[in-house]
Amino acid sequence: MRAIWSGINLIKKMAKKRGGGFSAKGEYCSSWNFLKDSREFIYIAILVFGIFTVIGFFFEDVVNIIFQSLFDLNLRDVIMTFIDNLIRQTEGMGQGELVGFIFFNNLQSSFMGLIFGILFGIFPVFALITNGYLLGFVSASSVKTGGLFTLWRILPHGIFELPALFIALGLGLRLGTFVFRDDKKSFKRNLLESLRVFLLIVLPLLIIAALIEGSLIAFS
């Protein structure tokens, strides 16, 4: 909560610097304008995520063979261990606890993806690859065990979470290109604008996503 209030104070300071008072409508309009200006980076994020979702869905066996031959690592076992640990962590949680767990995990990964995008966009790209592949892997496993219809049970979990992820990581990619396209002043402006978008657009999406996912898991 302290971080959220800090973000609100940041937005108010930005509004004062522009020479006007704080206006919720004005801040949202500015956020959407910056989002539109960053759309090519968000499209790239969606493309990378989509490619590795397809790879995880259709070519999981091939990828696993490659990892075993190059790194002597069974990627399938690593992913299944991760999923088992996640299930154990959330086992016995009530609806409220699940909502909080999902929200703070998504908040942390999205925020880190945005901020650490400063390091030449490496972290957002890695996050897109791993999350995309994981979604493809889980979807393929679900289809194998429960048929194609099980994908409709997965779909509601990503309606709000995935757009939030794409926006945060897309803005992280934009920050990572500052060496090639921005001076220090422009970089600072882009960073502040990205933080405002995160607070006003990404954060509400993550809250809605956590409420939906937590409720679906609790009552499933």
C-alpha positions in Angstrom: 0.0 0.0 0.0 2.9 2.4 0.7 4.2 1.9 -2.8 0.7 2.7 -4.2 0.5 5.9 -2.2 4.0 6.8 -3.3 2.9 6.4 -6.9 -0.1 8.6 -6.4 2.1 11.3 -5.0 4.4 10.9 -8.0 1.5 11.5 -10.3 0.5 14.6 -8.4 4.1 16.0 -8.7 4.1 15.3 -12.4 0.9 17.2 -12.8 2.3 20.2 -11.0 5.4 20.2 -13.2 3.1 20.4 -16.2 1.7 23.6 -14.7 -1.7 22.3 -13.8 -3.6 20.8 -10.9 -4.2 17.1 -10.4 -7.0 15.7 -12.6 -7.8 12.0 -12.7 -9.2 12.3 -16.2 -6.2 14.2 -17.4 -3.8 11.7 -15.9 -5.6 8.8 -17.5 -5.7 10.6 -20.9 -1.9 11.2 -20.6 -1.4 7.6 -19.7 -3.4 6.3 -22.7 -1.6 8.7 -25.0 1.8 7.4 -23.8 0.5 3.8 -24.2 -0.5 4.5 -27.8 2.9 6.0 -28.4 4.5 2.8 -27.1 2.3 0.4 -29.0 5.1 -1.0 -31.3 6.9 -2.2 -28.2 3.7 -3.8 -26.8 3.2 -5.5 -30.2 6.7 -6.9 -30.0 6.0 -8.2 -26.5 2.9 -9.9 -27.7 4.7 -11.4 -30.7 7.6 -12.8 -28.6 5.1 -14.2 -26.0 3.0 -15.7 -28.8 5.9 -17.4 -30.6 7.1 -19.1 -27.4 3.5 -20.1 -26.4 3.3 -21.9 -29.8 6.7 -23.5 -29.2 5.7 -24.6 -25.7 2.4 -26.1 -27.0 3.6 -27.9 -30.2 7.4 -28.4 -29.7 7.8 -29.1 -26.0 9.4 -32.5 -26.8 11.9 -31.0 -29.2 12.9 -28.2 -26.7 13.3 -30.8 -23.9 15.6 -32.9 -26.1 17.7 -29.7 -26.9 18.0 -28.8 -23.3 19.0 -32.3 -22.3 21.7 -32.5 -25.0 23.1 -29.0 -24.5 22.7 -28.5 -20.7 22.0 -32.0 -19.4 18.8 -30.6 -18.0 15.3 -32.1 -18.2 13.3 -28.9 -18.7 10.0 -30.8 -18.4 11.0 -32.0 -14.9 12.0 -28.4 -13.9 8.7 -27.0 -15.0 6.7 -29.8 -13.3 8.6 -29.2 -10.1 7.9 -25.5 -10.3 4.2 -26.2 -10.8 4.1 -28.7 -7.9 5.7 -26.1 -5.6 3.2 -23.5 -6.7 0.3 -25.9 -5.9 1.8 -26.7 -2.5 2.2 -23.0 -1.7 -1.5 -22.2 -2.5 -2.9 -25.4 -1.0 -5.4 -24.7 1.7 -5.7 -21.0 0.9 -9.1 -19.3 1.1 -10.4 -17.0 -1.6 -9.0 -13.9 -0.1 -5.5 -15.4 0.4 -5.5 -16.7 -3.1 -6.4 -13.3 -4.5 -3.6 -11.6 -2.5 -1.1 -14.3 -3.5 -1.9 -14.0 -7.2 -2.0 -10.2 -7.1 1.3 -9.7 -5.3 3.1 -12.3 -7.5 1.8 -10.7 -10.7 2.5 -7.2 -9.3 6.1 -8.1 -8.5 6.8 -9.8 -11.9 5.2 -7.0 -13.9 6.9 -4.2 -12.0 10.3 -5.9 -12.2 9.8 -6.5 -15.9 9.2 -2.8 -16.4 12.0 -1.4 -14.2 14.6 -3.9 -15.1 13.9 -3.3 -18.8 16.4 -0.5 -18.3 19.1 -3.1 -18.7 18.8 -3.1 -22.5 15.4 -4.9 -22.4 17.0 -8.2 -21.4 14.7 -8.9 -18.4 11.4 -8.3 -20.3 12.5 -10.5 -23.2 13.4 -13.3 -20.7 10.1 -12.9 -18.9 8.2 -13.0 -22.2 10.0 -16.2 -23.3 9.6 -18.0 -20.0 6.0 -17.0 -19.5 5.0 -17.7 -23.1 6.7 -21.1 -23.1 5.1 -22.0 -19.7 1.6 -21.1 -20.9 2.2 -23.3 -24.0 3.5 -26.2 -21.9 0.6 -26.0 -19.4 -2.0 -25.7 -22.2 -0.6 -28.7 -24.1 -0.5 -30.8 -20.8 -4.1 -29.8 -20.1 -5.2 -30.8 -23.6 -3.4 -34.2 -23.3 -5.2 -35.0 -20.0 -8.6 -33.3 -20.4 -9.1 -32.7 -24.1 -9.3 -29.4 -26.1 -12.2 -28.1 -24.1 -9.9 -27.6 -21.1 -8.4 -24.6 -22.9 -11.7 -22.7 -22.2 -11.1 -23.2 -18.5 -7.6 -21.5 -18.8 -8.8 -18.6 -20.9 -10.6 -16.5 -18.2 -7.3 -16.6 -16.2 -5.5 -14.5 -18.8 -8.2 -12.0 -20.0 -6.8 -9.2 -17.7 -3.5 -10.6 -16.6 -2.0 -11.0 -20.1 -2.8 -7.4 -21.2 -1.2 -6.1 -18.0 1.9 -8.3 -18.6 2.2 -7.1 -22.2 1.9 -3.5 -21.3 4.4 -3.7 -18.4 7.0 -5.7 -20.4 6.4 -3.7 -23.5 7.2 -0.5 -21.6 10.2 -2.3 -20.2 11.4 -3.0 -23.7 10.9 0.7 -24.6 13.0 1.8 -21.6 15.7 -0.7 -22.7 16.2 1.1 -26.0 17.0 4.5 -24.4 20.7 4.1 -25.3 19.9 4.1 -29.0 17.1 6.7 -29.1 16.8 8.9 -26.0 18.9 11.5 -24.2 18.8 11.5 -20.4 16.0 14.0 -20.2 13.8 11.9 -22.6 14.7 8.7 -20.7 13.6 10.3 -17.4 10.3 11.4 -18.9 9.7 7.9 -20.4 10.4 6.3 -17.0 8.0 8.6 -15.2 5.3 8.1 -17.9 5.8 4.3 -17.7 5.4 4.4 -13.9 2.2 6.4 -14.3 0.8 3.9 -16.9 1.7 1.1 -14.5 -0.1 2.7 -11.6 -3.2 3.8 -13.5 -3.6 1.0 -16.1 -1.5 -2.0 -15.2 -2.3 -2.1 -11.5 -6.2 -2.0 -12.0 -5.9 -4.8 -14.5 -3.8 -6.9 -12.1 -6.4 -6.3 -9.3 -9.2 -7.5 -11.6 -7.2 -10.5 -12.8 -6.4 -11.5 -9.2 -10.0 -11.3 -8.2 -11.1 -13.4 -11.1 -8.4 -16.0 -10.8 -8.6 -16.3 -7.1 -12.4 -16.8 -7.3 -12.1 -19.4 -10.1 -9.4 -21.4 -8.3 -11.2 -21.2 -4.9 -14.5 -22.5 -6.3 -13.1 -25.0 -8.8 
